[in-house]
Amino acid sequence: MIENLPRDNDLFAIIDLGSNSFHLLIARFLHGRLHPIQRVRRKVQLASGLDTNNLLNEQSIKRGLECIAIFADRVGHFNPVNVRAVATATLRLAHNREQFISRAERLLGHKIEVIDGEKEASLIYLGASLASHDQPKRLVIDIGGASTEIIIGDDLDIRYLKSLSVGCVTWQQQFFTSKIISLNQFDEATNKAKLIFLKEKSELSHLDWDVALSACGTIQTLNEIMIAQRLGSEITLDILYKLKDQIIQSTQLGLITVKGLFLDKAVVFTSGLSILIGLFEALEIQTLVPTDGALREGLLASFEFTHQNAIDDNAAISYIQNRYQVDVEQANRVQAQLERFILSNSATITLSTRIKKILRYCIALHEIGLVVDLKNTNQHASYLIHHIPQLGLTSYEKILISLWLQMLNPQKIKVTQLVKQSVLDLVDATLLSIMIKLAVISCSHRDDRFVAPFVVKIFKKNSHSNQIIDANNLDSIELIELQISKSYLLTHPLVSAYLQELIHEIKYEVKINIKLSRL
């Protein structure tokens, strides 16, 4: 059985120990989903306590522990499997991080994980992407206290990610220590950040994006200023230059008179703004849109509810279907069709218990991508299969399922992709891909009364006593015969159209001989 399956009204916590602020996010489990109900933010500026030897001073450790004590009052009694606490750039850098973490864990009553820059970036991208479905090609940036993450992706597929040592707290210490902000000071900070970002530009030359997104503190503060000054909803370089001028015109940081900017945020926002301008100039960003999702939302989306114990497949499938709002009746309908196809070809295809298990997961979750968006649902499903921790599958098994899901309509079966998996030989992987597609097509009406009564017959070439059939050579498949009544095809033109497309795909792209017999 799955241990610690959540029940309605169970509470979960995400704790983000950032370089500038510590965050606590509380979520309530209800009807298979986690719903945020409380957010707590405390400005700690842990990064300001790092010395030149990357050692945290006692003052910054004390500030951090005081905040942890506040969080502990809220989550100390939570089930440990319901809490995930992570630390980012400053605690990655600090050589004496264990001195802080050990004390913090005792106070909190929960483990704290120091995540690497790439893990942080991928979680930030996941959080931003799930909060912004409109345009698939995304640039996501996150300016933290001690690092800046840059991620480019297409839907949920990450194409580039990097975590760079540029942060608003570290930049504040380096460039904005005096109370007076000069143009030279600001430009020096911007140019140093810009040079670091420009070094990444060659790696980005072949990538593009439709929208740039961010949910970091600098962007949230910037959004507050733009609302107060009625500057619109999209961030542009002209707006950033305008705010830069407003800050420089103020003689002292403590007396900054930028409309919409609170005094307690003025110093760190100034350094964040200098970094943001460097990003815009280096990457030639035209506009940037504030979003609601980042690291904490990414952690929430990938939350591990279970221990790493053996998982009961029925319970796992049922739980995940419920959480991601899968149409269980349709999944069962497709599963029944696939099992019928396999049973009628048991002499040709022999499936191990392992493969049967993989197929069950594949069909049970083949529509899971709909929870993200109807557009590119196959790609969304593929991504989720890779990142849902409750699946009782190995990474190799997830790759195979992911490939099968990516080849469902309207996508094509790609033999060049199937050779990349190592669970099945190419012949059986291809034949099962065809049968999966056919099972889905036969259930297009999502109604038991109208399931297409296909009969599938697979013929492999007979092997002579001195001949070994290559299980990775599709030429070993002599014929696939599909049988269906003429009357069904005449009265169900949509299924007929899908079938003709699949036959054309098998014959001319997969290059397997296929025959349709109308009974």
N, C-alpha and C positions, 0 to 999 in steps of 0.2 A: 504493500500500500504506500501511497505518497504520505510522508509524514508532515504534520503541521499544515495541512490544507487549510487555507483561510476560510473563515465563516463570515457571514454578513455582520458588519459593524466592528470587525477586528480592526485594530489600528496599526499602522506601519509608519516608520520614520526614516527619513533620509537626512544625514548630517554631512555638510560640506564644510571642511576646514580650509577655507581659502586663504590667500596671502594678504588680502585686505579685510575681508569680512568672514565671519562664521555664519552659516545658515542652517536652520532646522526646518524641514518640511514634514508635516504630519498628513497622512492620507488615511481615509476610511475605506475599507473593502465593502463593496455593496454590489450585488448582482454580477459578480464576476469581474468587476473593474475596481481600480484604485482611484479614489476621488480626493484631491487635495482639500483639506479643511482648515489648515493653519500654517502660517509661515512666520518664522522668527529670524530676524537678522541683527547681528551685533558687529559693530565696527571694532576690529581687534588690531588690524595692521601688523600682523605677525612678521611680515617681511621687513618692517622697519627695525626689527630686532636682530637681523643678520649682520654680523661684522664681516670684515674683509676675509676672514678665514672660514666663512660660512658656519659660524657658530651662533646659535640663538642666545641672546642675553636673558638674564633672569627676569628682567622687567617685562619683556614680551611674552615669556613663558607664563608669567603670573597673569597677564591680561587674558591669555588664551585659556588658562585653567579656570579663571573666574567665569568666563563665558561657558565653558564646558559644565561647570557646576549648575548654571542656569538651565542648560539643556537637560542635564541629568535629572533635574527636578521634574521634567516633563516626560522623559522616556526611560528613566532608570528601571521602572517596573515592567517595561515592554518585554515580550518574548524575544530573546536574542535573534531568532530567525526572522523577526519582523523589523529589524533595525540594520541599516547599512550606513556606516560612517566612513568617509573617505577624506584623505588629505591630499593636497595638490603641491604646487611648485615650491613653496617655501620649505615645507617639510621634506620634499624630495632633495632639496639642496642642503639642508641643515645636517651637519655631521653629528650633532648631538640630538638628533630628532628623537632617539629612544628615551632620552631624559624627559622630553615632553610627553611622548606618546604613552609611556608606561604610567605616568601620573594621570594623564587624561583618561586612559582606559579604566583605571581604578575608580576615578570619579564618576565616569559615565556608566560603568557597568556593562560596557559593550566593546567589542574589538574595533580598532581603527585601522583601515587599510590605506597605505600610501600608494596611490596609483601613478603609473608613469605618464609622461606627456601624451603619448599616442592614445592610451586608454582614455585619458581625460578628453582629448580632442574628439574621439569617436563617440563618446557619450554626449558631448556638447552637440555634435552634429545630429545624433539621434533625437535629442530633445527638441532642437530647433526644427528638424524636418517633420516630426509628428505634430508640431504646433502650426506648421505652414505647409498646406497641401497644394497651393495654387500653381506654383511653377516648379517643375521637377529638377532643373539644373540650378544648384544652389552653391553660393559661396557663404560660408558661415565663419564669422570671426568672434573671438572672445578675448577681450583685454582684461586680464586678471591683475592681481597685485604684483606678481613676480614673473608672469609669463603671458604670452599671447598665443592663442591657438588659431590656426588658419586651416579650414577644411573645405574642400570642393567635392561635390558629389552629384550624382544623377539619381533622383528619388532617394532611396535608402542605400544606394551603392556608392561607397566612398572611393573617389578616384585619387585624392591627394589629401594628406594631413600632415601638419607640422606644429610642434610646440616650440616656441622661441623664447629666449630669456629677455623679454621686453615686458615690463609691468608697470602699472601706474604708481605703485608704492616705491619700487626701486628707482624709477625715473624721477619721482619726487625727491628722493634722497640725493640723487646725482645732479639734478639740474634746478630744482626749485626749493633750495634750502633758505634763501633769503626771503624777506617779506615783500620785496619789490620784484615785480616781474617785468623784465625788459624784453624788447623785441629780439635782441641777440640771444638771450637766454632761451626763449621759446623756440626760436629757429634752430638753435644748437640741439635741443632735445628732439625736435621733429626730424632734423637731418640725420641724427644718429639712428633713430628708429627706421627712417626711410632706407638708409644704407643696408641695414640688416634685412629688411623686407625685400629689397632689390636683389639680394643674393638668391632669393627663392624664385625670382621671376622667370628664370630660364626653365625651371621645372614646370611652370604653369603655362608656358607659351602654347601648348597644344590643348589646353583646357579652356572652356568657357562656362559662363553661367548666365541664367536669366534673371536671377535676383540675388542680392546680397542681404544677409540677415545677421542680426546680433541681439542678444538679450543681456549682455554684461552690464555691470553697474554704471560704467561710463555712458553707455547708450541709454540706460534708464534715466539717468540724470539729464542727459541731453534731450531726451524726449519731454521731460518735465519743463525744461527751458523753452523748447519749441512750442509747447502748448501755451505757456504763459505769454510768449511773444507772438503767438499766432503765425508761426513760420511754416505751417503745413505738417504733413505726416512723414514725408520722405527726407532723409538726411542727404545733403549734397555738400560738395566741397565749398561752394559759396557760403552756405550756412556756417560751416566750420570756420572759415576765414572771418566771418562776421563776428562770431563768438570769441575768436582769438583776439580780435581788435578790441572788443568790449573788455576783456580781461586785462589786456596790456594797458588800456587807458586808466584802469584802476591803479592807484598808487600803492596800495598795500593789500596783501592777500586777505587779511582779516576784515577789510572794508570793501571787498568786491561788491559792486552794485549791479551785477548782471541780473536782470529780471528773470525770476524763476529758479535761480540757483541759491540753495541754502548755504549759509556760511560754513556749516560743519562739513560740507562736501567740496568747498571751493578749491582747496589745495590739491587734493587727489584728483579732482575733475580736471584741473589745469594740466596735470601731467598726462592724464588719460586722453585729453583732447589733443595734445602734442603728438601722441602715439597714433591716434586715429587719423590725423592729417597725414602723417607719414605713410600710413597704410593706404589711404585714398590715393596719394600721389604715386606711390610705388606700384600699386596694382591697378592703377587707372580705374578706380571704382567711380561710377557715375552717380549712383544713388544707393542708399542703404536703408533697409526697412527694419524698424524695431520689431522683435518677436517676443513671445512669452516663454519659449522653451530653451533650456540650456542644460548644464551639467545635472542639476537636481532632477529635472524632468526626464533626462536620459536615464539616470539611475532608477527612477521610479518605473520607467517603461521596461527596464531589463531586470527588475527585481527578482531575486532568487527566493522563492517561497519554501524551497525544500532543502534538506540535507543532501549530501552527495551519496545517498544510499541507493540500493536497488529500487527501481520504480515499477510499480504495477502499471502495465500498459493501458489497461481498460480505464483505470482511475485517472491516469495522466491525460489520455485522449479526452475523456469526459470533462475533466477540469479545464483543459485548454480550449476545447470547443465552447464551453460556457463563458470563459473569460473573454474570448475573442469573437463572441456572438456568431459562431458558425451555425449554418442551417444543418442540423443533425439529420433530419429526415432526408435531405438531398444527399448528404454524405453517405448515409446507409444505402440509399438507392443506387448510387454509383458503385459502392462497394459490392453490392449483390450482383451487379452486372459484370464487374471485373472478375469476381469469383466464378461466375458461370463461364466466362470466356476461358479462364485458366483451367477449370475442370474439364472442359471439352477438349483441351489440348494437353492433357496430363501425360500422354505418351510421348509428346514432343518437347515439352518444357517441364523439367522437374525442379520444384522450388523448395529450398531448405526452409526450416522454421524461421531462420533469420530474415530471409527475403520476404516471407509472408508477413512478418512483423513490420518490415520497412514499408511494404505496400499498404498495410493497414494505416500506418501513420500518414502516408502520402495522401491517400484518398480521404481519410477523416479530416485532414487539414488543408485540402486542396483549394478551398475557398477562403482561407484565413486572411488573405490579402485584402479582402473587401472591407475589413475593419479600418484599413487606412484610406483606401480610395478605390473606386471602380476602375479608374484609369490606371493602367499598368499593374493590375491586381496580381498578375503572375509574378512580377518582380518583387512586389511587396511581400507576397507569400514566401518567396525564396529567401528573402532577407530575414523574415521572422523565424523561419525554420532554423536558420543558422544561430539565432540569438535568443531563442526561448530556452532557458536553462532546465525547464521541467521535462523536456523530451528525453526519454530513455534511449538515446541514440548516440553512437560515436560520431566524430567529425566526418569520417568517411561515409557513413550512412546518410548524414545530413547533406553531404555533397550530392549524392545520388538523387535523393528526394528533391533537392533544389533544382537539379538539372531537369528532372521530369516535370516539375511544376512550371519551369520557364518555357517548356515546349508545348504547353496546353494552348488551345485556341486563344488569340489568333496567331500565336507564334508557331514556328516550324520545328520539326524534329531535326536536330543538328547532330549528325554522327560525329563530327569533329569535336563536339563538346562531350559526348558520351564516352569517348575514349579516355577522357581525363579522370573518370571515376575508376576505382579499383575494387569495388564490391562484386560486380557481375562481369561476366565476359560480354563483349560487345554485342553478340547476336541476341542473347537473352535481354540485355538492357534495352536494345532497340525494339524487340518484339513487345516487351512489356510497356514501353513508351507508347507504341501504337495501340495496344489494348487499353491503356489508361485513357488515351484520347478518345477512343471509340466508346468507352464506357461513359465518359462525360457527355459526348455528343448524343448518345442514345437516351440520356436523361435530360435533354435540353428543356423539355416542357415542365420539369420539376413536379411531376404528377405521376403516380403509379399507373394510372389508367392509360398513359400515352408513352410509356417506355418503349423504345424501339426494340423489336424482337430479333436483334441481330444474331446470327450464328457465325462464329469465327472458326475457320479451319486453317491450321498452319502445317505446311509440308516442308520437311527438311530433306536434303538430298541423301539418298541411301549411301552408307559407306561400305565399300568393298573390303574384303579381308585384308587387303594390302594398302588401304587408303585411310588416312586419318583426317577427319573433318576438323578444320580450324574454327574453333568457337569464337574467334575474333574476326572472321571473314564473313561478311554478309552474303557472299555468293553461296554459302552453304544453305541459305533459305531458298527452296525451290519455288514456293508459291504461298501466298496468303489468299484464301478464298472467303469472301463475305457473302452471306446469304440473308436476304430480307424479302418480304412479300412486296409485290408491285403495288398492291392496294395501300399499304402503309406509306410508301414513298409518295404516292399520288395525293394522299390526304394530309401529309405532313411535309410541306415543301421546305421548311426551315431545316429540318433534320436532313432531308435529301440534299440540300445545298451544302451543308457542313460535310456530309459524307463524300460528295463529289470532290470537295476541296482536299479532304484527307487522302482520298484515292490518288489524286493528282500529285500530292506531296510525296506519298509513298513510292509511287512509280517513277517520278522524274527527279526528285531531290534525294530521297533516301536510296532510290534505285533498287527496289525490291519488286519482284513481279507480283502483281495483285489483280484479282479478278472479282467482279461483282456479279452475283447470280441473283436475279429477280425471280422469285418463286411464284 
